[in-house]
């Protein structure tokens, strides 16, 4: 569990059943497990995976103190009390990650070969590229709409100029401009096409993920969802009612606190800012898309920095990494002859004495790449 990324941690007390007493410490949550460490010695008293949990409830210890109880499939029951900032906030976040883990597809027990890993990486890259293409297509339509708007403004200015010229010309002047200048007709198709991107923005859902939402006070949280549109962001509650909608130009900054937690803010002058904090077990699906749409407004905080292997790379990096990984593995599998007269010959031969990829894996990679390119 030490290698997993901590989603959140809360000060609380744990009831130690053998000694019949409460122990102060800190409860830490990752995407797959829970752990309690004491404040005095830093010892880990409890650590168990979320997959072993069968029930999470809100209860009261001795009918006075509000607590959270977690029951494992072995029958062991854990009591946590004095939770900060509030019991409801801690319960909502833990329950969200527990439910998402139960709903996620089970992992394959059989070992995954390199060919299957490469195929999965290619499928993920294709999905990210499709999402990026959808966003870029909408941005292109917005630019076309701006161009049509500028053309309409230019035609309106020409019409106003002609009307002013006619007003300034005397009635007895025989060379009036109205003899050869006619007002430009507005095209109704342009007006409808200019409104189409707005309709597309409302319906163009890129991705929607469940989340735990808080605004202002961290002790008041509620379950809901985050919807990323091609024209902005929408936050809904658990009943699918719209809580707030951010247009693309309204968002001032998006901070990535951890790979599972972000905050969105819209600044105002003279009144409080609008800010939301969202925690989700599927935030890794939304962060790469937010990086594409709001690259200049994204801020990656220190806790969000993680090893490159754990981070979800951008769509372009993923697309390049597929063929780089394939070509690298193929090159390592092919035998090379050392160049005559080179001083690095012995060292290279020593490195090649232990091949990184066997001939069987190389043959499987060739067959997988051939099938992928043919389809």
Backbone torsions as a table, in degrees:
resi	resn	phi	psi	omega
1	UNK	NA	-21.3	-177.1
2	UNK	-64.9	-25.8	-179.9
3	UNK	-83.5	-16.8	-179.7
4	UNK	-74.7	154.0	-179.0
5	UNK	-82.6	130.0	179.9
6	UNK	-75.5	122.7	178.4
7	UNK	-76.1	-48.6	-178.6
8	UNK	-161.8	157.9	175.7
9	UNK	-140.2	146.3	-176.6
10	UNK	-135.6	138.8	170.5
11	UNK	-69.4	135.0	-179.3
12	UNK	-162.9	-173.9	176.9
13	UNK	-127.4	143.4	-179.7
14	UNK	-116.5	135.6	-178.8
15	UNK	-85.8	115.1	-179.6
16	UNK	-88.7	105.8	-172.5
17	UNK	-62.8	-44.3	-178.0
18	UNK	-62.3	-35.3	-177.1
19	UNK	-97.8	-4.6	177.9
20	UNK	55.2	49.7	178.7
21	UNK	-150.9	161.7	178.3
22	UNK	-94.1	135.0	-178.5
23	UNK	-114.8	121.2	178.1
24	UNK	-74.4	146.3	179.7
25	UNK	-177.6	-151.1	-176.1
26	UNK	-136.8	131.5	177.4
27	UNK	-97.6	123.4	-177.6
28	UNK	-114.9	138.4	-179.4
29	UNK	-119.2	132.0	168.3
30	UNK	-113.7	-178.5	-177.5
31	UNK	-69.4	-14.2	-175.9
32	UNK	-133.4	-1.3	-174.9
33	UNK	-156.1	167.4	176.0
34	UNK	-126.3	148.3	-179.2
35	UNK	-148.7	140.8	176.5
36	UNK	-120.9	127.8	179.1
37	UNK	-120.9	140.1	-179.7
38	UNK	-77.2	150.3	177.9
39	UNK	-75.8	-31.7	-172.4
40	UNK	-75.4	-49.4	-175.6
41	UNK	-111.2	-12.5	-176.2
42	UNK	73.9	15.8	-178.5
43	UNK	-79.4	142.4	176.9
44	UNK	-85.5	108.5	-179.5
45	UNK	-83.0	-39.0	-175.8
46	UNK	-135.8	135.7	174.0
47	UNK	-153.3	120.0	-177.8
48	UNK	-149.5	149.9	179.1
49	UNK	-75.3	151.8	177.7
50	UNK	-68.1	-22.9	179.8
51	UNK	-68.0	-20.3	178.9
52	UNK	-88.4	-3.6	-178.4
53	UNK	-82.2	133.5	178.0
54	UNK	-112.2	-15.6	-178.4
55	UNK	-160.0	137.7	173.3
56	UNK	-128.1	123.2	-175.0
57	UNK	-135.1	158.5	170.8
58	UNK	-98.5	121.2	-179.6
59	UNK	-135.5	175.9	178.3
60	UNK	-121.8	127.5	177.6
61	UNK	-87.0	126.3	-177.7
62	UNK	58.2	25.9	176.7
63	UNK	62.2	16.9	-178.1
64	UNK	-126.3	-55.3	-172.9
65	UNK	-88.8	129.8	178.0
66	UNK	-75.0	134.3	-174.4
67	UNK	-140.2	168.3	171.9
68	UNK	-120.2	129.7	178.1
69	UNK	-112.5	138.6	179.4
70	UNK	-125.8	122.1	-177.3
71	UNK	-106.6	128.1	177.4
72	UNK	-92.7	164.4	-179.2
73	UNK	-67.8	-15.7	176.1
74	UNK	-81.2	-4.7	-178.3
75	UNK	94.9	-5.1	179.6
76	UNK	-77.1	131.2	-176.9
77	UNK	-114.8	129.3	-179.3
78	UNK	-108.9	137.2	179.7
79	UNK	-113.8	128.7	175.7
80	UNK	-126.4	128.5	-177.9
81	UNK	-135.5	176.5	-178.2
82	UNK	53.9	43.5	-176.6
83	UNK	-78.1	135.1	178.8
84	UNK	-120.7	140.5	7.2
85	UNK	-77.8	-24.2	177.0
86	UNK	-160.4	158.6	179.3
87	UNK	-66.8	-39.4	-178.1
88	UNK	-63.3	-39.9	-179.5
89	UNK	-64.5	-45.5	179.7
90	UNK	-65.2	-42.6	-179.3
91	UNK	-62.4	-42.6	-177.5
92	UNK	-63.6	-41.1	-177.6
93	UNK	-70.8	-45.7	-179.7
94	UNK	-63.9	-42.9	-179.9
95	UNK	-63.8	-36.8	178.9
96	UNK	-61.3	-49.1	-178.9
97	UNK	-68.1	-34.1	178.5
98	UNK	-66.6	-44.2	-179.9
99	UNK	-66.8	-41.8	179.9
100	UNK	-64.5	-34.4	177.2
101	UNK	-68.7	-36.6	178.2
102	UNK	-69.7	-34.3	-178.6
103	UNK	-81.2	-17.8	-178.4
104	UNK	-71.6	148.5	-179.5
105	UNK	-65.9	143.4	-179.7
106	UNK	-66.1	147.7	-179.9
107	UNK	-75.8	148.7	-179.4
108	UNK	-70.6	134.8	-179.5
109	UNK	-79.2	-28.4	-178.5
110	UNK	-76.1	148.4	178.3
111	UNK	-66.3	137.4	-178.1
112	UNK	-88.5	128.6	179.6
113	UNK	-78.2	167.3	-179.3
114	UNK	-64.7	-33.3	178.3
115	UNK	-64.8	-41.8	178.3
116	UNK	-67.9	-37.8	176.3
117	UNK	-61.1	-42.6	-179.7
118	UNK	-66.4	-39.8	178.2
119	UNK	-64.9	-42.0	176.9
120	UNK	-64.0	-38.1	177.8
121	UNK	-65.6	-37.4	178.0
122	UNK	-67.5	-39.9	178.3
123	UNK	-64.9	-41.0	177.9
124	UNK	-65.5	-39.1	178.1
125	UNK	-65.1	-39.2	178.7
126	UNK	-63.9	-39.5	178.9
127	UNK	-63.7	-44.5	180.0
128	UNK	-65.4	-38.4	179.5
129	UNK	-66.9	-36.2	176.6
130	UNK	-64.6	-41.3	178.3
131	UNK	-65.1	-41.2	178.0
132	UNK	-64.6	-41.1	178.8
133	UNK	-63.9	-36.0	178.2
134	UNK	-65.0	-41.3	178.8
135	UNK	-66.8	-43.6	179.6
136	UNK	-65.5	-34.7	177.7
137	UNK	-64.0	-42.3	178.5
138	UNK	-65.8	-39.0	177.2
139	UNK	-63.9	-36.3	176.0
140	UNK	-64.7	-39.0	176.6
141	UNK	-65.6	-35.4	176.7
142	UNK	-64.5	-40.4	177.5
143	UNK	-64.8	-38.9	176.7
144	UNK	-64.2	-38.9	177.9
145	UNK	-64.8	-39.3	177.5
146	UNK	-64.4	-40.1	178.7
147	UNK	-63.4	-43.1	177.9
148	UNK	-64.6	-37.3	177.0
149	UNK	-64.4	-39.9	177.0
150	UNK	-65.1	-38.7	177.1
151	UNK	-64.1	-40.0	178.6
152	UNK	-66.4	-39.6	177.2
153	UNK	-62.9	-38.8	178.8
154	UNK	-65.0	-41.4	177.5
155	UNK	-65.8	-37.4	176.9
156	UNK	-64.8	-39.1	177.8
157	UNK	-66.1	-37.8	176.6
158	UNK	-64.0	-40.7	178.3
159	UNK	-64.2	-43.5	178.3
160	UNK	-63.6	-37.9	178.5
161	UNK	-64.7	-40.1	178.7
162	UNK	-65.6	-41.2	179.1
163	UNK	-64.2	-40.7	177.9
164	UNK	-65.1	-37.9	178.8
165	UNK	-64.1	-40.7	178.2
166	UNK	-67.1	-35.9	178.1
167	UNK	-68.6	-35.4	-179.1
168	UNK	-76.8	-24.8	-178.8
169	UNK	-76.0	136.7	177.9
170	UNK	-68.4	154.5	-175.8
171	UNK	-66.4	-26.5	-178.1
172	UNK	-87.7	-1.8	-177.7
173	UNK	-74.2	121.1	-172.3
174	UNK	-76.2	-16.3	-174.7
175	UNK	-103.3	57.6	-180.0
176	UNK	-73.5	144.6	-176.1
177	UNK	-74.2	-12.2	-177.4
178	UNK	-74.3	-9.5	179.3
179	UNK	-71.5	-31.2	-178.5
180	UNK	-121.4	-7.7	179.2
181	UNK	-109.2	122.3	179.4
182	UNK	-114.8	144.8	179.2
183	UNK	-64.2	140.4	-178.5
184	UNK	-72.5	138.5	179.7
185	UNK	-86.1	137.0	177.7
186	UNK	-81.6	139.3	-178.2
187	UNK	-91.0	118.0	-178.7
188	UNK	-64.9	-23.0	-180.0
189	UNK	-67.6	-31.7	-179.9
190	UNK	-67.7	-39.0	-178.9
191	UNK	-66.4	-38.2	178.5
192	UNK	-71.3	-35.4	180.0
193	UNK	-72.0	-28.5	177.1
194	UNK	-69.6	-29.0	179.6
195	UNK	-83.9	-14.9	-176.5
196	UNK	-64.9	-39.2	178.5
197	UNK	-59.6	-32.7	179.6
198	UNK	-66.4	-41.6	176.9
199	UNK	-66.0	-40.1	177.9
200	UNK	-61.9	-37.0	-179.8
201	UNK	-64.0	-35.2	-179.6
202	UNK	-72.2	-32.6	-177.1
203	UNK	-98.0	-15.1	-175.5
204	UNK	-80.7	77.8	179.6
205	UNK	-81.3	121.6	177.9
206	UNK	-84.6	-51.1	178.5
207	UNK	-156.3	149.8	176.7
208	UNK	-134.2	127.9	-177.9
209	UNK	-129.0	146.8	173.2
210	UNK	-72.5	150.0	-176.1
211	UNK	-155.8	161.4	171.2
212	UNK	-103.7	121.9	-167.6
213	UNK	-111.9	137.7	173.1
214	UNK	-137.8	146.3	179.5
215	UNK	-133.1	120.7	179.6
216	UNK	74.8	-91.5	-176.3
217	UNK	-79.9	125.8	-177.0
218	UNK	-73.3	-15.8	-178.9
219	UNK	-79.4	-14.4	178.9
220	UNK	-108.8	104.7	-179.7
221	UNK	-125.0	160.0	177.1
222	UNK	-148.8	153.0	177.7
223	UNK	-78.4	146.7	-179.3
224	UNK	-171.0	-149.1	-178.5
225	UNK	-152.9	154.1	175.0
226	UNK	-113.1	126.7	179.4
227	UNK	-115.4	123.2	177.3
228	UNK	-98.7	117.7	178.2
229	UNK	-104.6	166.0	175.8
230	UNK	-71.9	-15.0	-179.3
231	UNK	-113.2	1.6	-179.9
232	UNK	164.2	-157.5	-179.1
233	UNK	-130.1	146.2	175.9
234	UNK	-130.4	139.9	177.6
235	UNK	-118.1	122.2	-179.7
236	UNK	-116.4	156.1	175.5
237	UNK	-88.4	-172.8	-176.5
238	UNK	-68.1	-18.7	177.1
239	UNK	-93.9	12.2	-179.7
240	UNK	65.3	21.4	174.3
241	UNK	-86.7	137.6	-176.7
242	UNK	-70.5	120.6	175.9
243	UNK	-88.7	-43.3	178.7
244	UNK	-162.1	149.5	176.4
245	UNK	-124.3	126.9	175.7
246	UNK	-103.8	120.9	170.0
247	UNK	-76.1	159.1	-177.2
248	UNK	-57.3	-43.0	-176.4
249	UNK	-78.6	-12.6	-178.5
250	UNK	-83.8	-23.2	-176.0
251	UNK	-77.2	126.3	-179.9
252	UNK	-95.8	-38.3	177.6
253	UNK	-157.3	149.4	174.8
254	UNK	-127.6	117.1	-178.0
255	UNK	-104.6	130.5	177.2
256	UNK	-99.4	103.6	-177.7
257	UNK	-78.5	-47.2	175.3
258	UNK	-140.3	171.7	175.5
259	UNK	-62.3	-7.5	-180.0
260	UNK	-118.7	1.7	-172.8
261	UNK	-140.8	130.8	176.3
262	UNK	-135.4	163.4	173.7
263	UNK	-134.0	139.8	-178.3
264	UNK	-120.0	135.1	-176.1
265	UNK	-138.1	142.3	171.5
266	UNK	-123.1	119.3	-175.0
267	UNK	-84.2	150.6	174.9
268	UNK	-138.1	157.2	176.1
269	UNK	-108.5	122.7	178.7
270	UNK	91.6	-4.6	176.5
271	UNK	-150.6	161.9	-174.6
272	UNK	-61.8	150.5	176.2
273	UNK	-73.0	157.9	173.5
274	UNK	-100.1	115.7	-176.4
275	UNK	-136.9	137.5	176.9
276	UNK	-128.3	144.1	176.7
277	UNK	-118.7	128.2	-174.9
278	UNK	-126.2	135.3	175.6
279	UNK	-122.2	129.6	-178.1
280	UNK	-148.8	144.2	175.6
281	UNK	-72.9	-18.0	179.9
282	UNK	-109.3	25.3	-179.2
283	UNK	-65.2	-23.9	178.7
284	UNK	-63.8	-21.3	176.1
285	UNK	-78.4	-25.5	-175.3
286	UNK	-94.4	-31.6	-174.9
287	UNK	-61.5	-44.5	177.8
288	UNK	-61.0	-34.8	178.2
289	UNK	-71.2	-38.6	176.7
290	UNK	-64.4	-34.5	177.4
291	UNK	-65.3	-31.6	178.0
292	UNK	-74.4	-44.8	-175.1
293	UNK	-79.0	-35.6	-174.5
294	UNK	-126.9	52.5	-175.6
295	UNK	-62.9	-36.7	-177.9
296	UNK	-81.4	-12.9	-177.5
297	UNK	-108.4	-1.8	-179.5
298	UNK	-84.1	139.7	176.8
299	UNK	-132.2	119.6	-178.9
300	UNK	-95.8	111.7	-178.2
301	UNK	-78.7	172.4	-172.6
302	UNK	-64.6	-38.2	-179.2
303	UNK	-69.3	-19.9	-179.8
304	UNK	-83.5	-12.8	179.0
305	UNK	-73.5	129.4	-177.4
306	UNK	-145.5	170.7	178.6
307	UNK	-58.9	149.6	-175.7
308	UNK	-61.2	-30.8	179.6
309	UNK	-67.9	-28.8	-178.8
310	UNK	-86.8	-19.9	-178.3
311	UNK	-82.1	149.1	173.9
312	UNK	-89.0	116.1	-174.0
313	UNK	-75.1	169.7	-179.0
314	UNK	-70.1	162.2	-178.4
315	UNK	-60.1	-37.6	-178.4
316	UNK	-68.9	-40.7	179.2
317	UNK	-65.3	-37.9	179.8
318	UNK	-66.9	-41.1	179.9
319	UNK	-64.0	-38.3	178.6
320	UNK	-72.4	-36.4	-175.6
321	UNK	-66.8	-26.5	179.6
322	UNK	-60.6	-53.5	-176.3
323	UNK	-74.8	-30.0	176.0
324	UNK	-66.2	-41.3	178.9
325	UNK	-65.2	-41.0	-178.9
326	UNK	-66.3	-47.2	-179.0
327	UNK	-65.7	-36.6	179.5
328	UNK	-65.5	-43.6	179.4
329	UNK	-66.9	-37.0	179.0
330	UNK	-67.3	-39.6	179.0
331	UNK	-65.4	-36.8	-180.0
332	UNK	-70.5	-28.4	-178.7
333	UNK	-77.8	-27.7	-178.2
334	UNK	-78.9	136.4	178.3
335	UNK	-73.5	143.7	179.1
336	UNK	-122.5	145.8	177.0
337	UNK	-98.1	133.9	-179.7
338	UNK	-69.6	144.8	179.8
339	UNK	-72.6	137.9	179.2
340	UNK	-70.8	138.9	178.8
341	UNK	83.8	-0.4	-179.0
342	UNK	-85.3	141.9	-179.4
343	UNK	-80.0	-14.0	-177.9
344	UNK	-94.1	9.4	-177.0
345	UNK	-60.1	-50.6	-178.4
346	UNK	-61.2	-41.0	-178.3
347	UNK	-67.8	-38.8	179.4
348	UNK	-67.3	-39.8	178.3
349	UNK	-65.3	-33.8	177.9
350	UNK	-67.3	-37.8	179.0
351	UNK	-70.5	-34.8	-177.7
352	UNK	-80.9	-6.4	-179.8
353	UNK	-66.3	-22.5	177.6
354	UNK	-118.8	93.6	-177.0
355	UNK	-65.9	141.0	-179.7
356	UNK	-77.7	-29.6	-178.1
357	UNK	-128.5	131.3	179.9
358	UNK	-75.9	168.8	-179.7
359	UNK	-66.9	-33.5	178.3
360	UNK	-65.0	-42.7	177.3
361	UNK	-64.7	-39.0	179.1
362	UNK	-63.9	-40.1	177.9
363	UNK	-65.3	-37.9	177.5
364	UNK	-66.5	-37.5	177.5
365	UNK	-64.9	-41.6	178.9
366	UNK	-61.7	-43.0	-179.0
367	UNK	-67.2	-39.2	179.8
368	UNK	-66.6	-43.3	179.1
369	UNK	-65.2	-36.7	178.8
370	UNK	-64.9	-42.7	177.7
371	UNK	-65.7	-39.2	-178.7
372	UNK	-67.2	-42.1	-179.6
373	UNK	-71.7	-31.7	178.9
374	UNK	-71.6	-31.9	177.2
375	UNK	-80.9	NA	NA
